[in-house]
Amino acid sequence: MWFPSAPAIYFCHGWQPWEEAPLRFPRILRYVAVDELCLERLIAEGGIPPERIELILNFFDKNLFPPREPLPPVPRRALAFGTWLEPGDAHAIESAVAALRSRGEGFGAEVKRRIFLGTFVLSAILIYLVLAAQFESFRDPFIVLVGSVPLAISGALMFSFLGLTTLNIYSEVGLITLVGLVSKNGILIVQFANHLQETGKEKMAAVIGAAETRLRPILMTTAATVAIVKANASPSR
């Protein structure tokens, strides 16, 4: 060591990398942790007494590093880099960006739409399989989904079509939740209609009777769900 008698201070910046494992050296008089996890690592892994450790949280000067301005809706420039890119790939990227601009979409709109559609289809298939196991039939689940989901989704998307809301991550999660809610309502009607048919009623009379009987529970469940979602979405005071 160049300065064998100089005191030292050890800063712990990482709670996981082995390169930043706590050192034990006589010249180290004090230890500094930049967060709670580093503090725990110095004590538990390094065996450093707590009285020799100071907790100094990471910080920065907002005057030297002011927040950046919001990004424009359509970036003016883009940088593509990677190990598999070739000179001809730039033209393909420019063509894809031009196609998205011509449709008035953002750069991630197409990807988000595909992810949402995939999640929506997967949830519908999963619900259908669960209902098929519950009813022990492939016909009744088809009636439940086809008779309730398209109408509910079209009613929900009407607000986006009228410009009252937009399709974002919250509305997409709401649409998936809506599929489960209307499927449950369809289960109530189909189950009771099957029960009425078993008692000897005609098919149409059983359907009308099931719809009239299950209307009140469905409205109560829907109102309770809307109230819970509204309460969770309200800002806390």
Beta strands, then each sheet from edge to edge (+ up, - down):
strand 1: 8-12
strand 2: 28-33
strand 3: 53-55
sheet 1: 1+ 2+ 3+
end
